Amino acid sequence: MQWDEETYVLAERAARASGLTSIKAYVTQLVKQHAPEVLEAYSSMQLTNAQFDAFCEACDNPPTPTDKLRKAAQALDQEGLVLNADR
């Protein structure tokens, strides 16, 4: 990884201040600490009670699929993703 001098010096100082012996160890520690938070933020969602109730209602009583939706499902089927458009 190529860094400009200012970034390199900053990382080196931060590594030493953290008690680590190398920039690689410092970056590894940062990734292990920060990556799970980032991934969690992009892999989950929070709903209000009203949103959750609306979601459950839509799951329990789905609308009848339109022709446009059926065509989209057929296109996905042709690409290898199997959907049941009759649900």
Secondary structure, DSSP 8 states (H G I E B T S, - for coil): ----HHHHHHHHHHHHHTT-S-HHHHHHHHHHHHHHHHHHHHH-----HHHHHHHHHHHHS-----HHHHHHHHHHHHTT----TT-
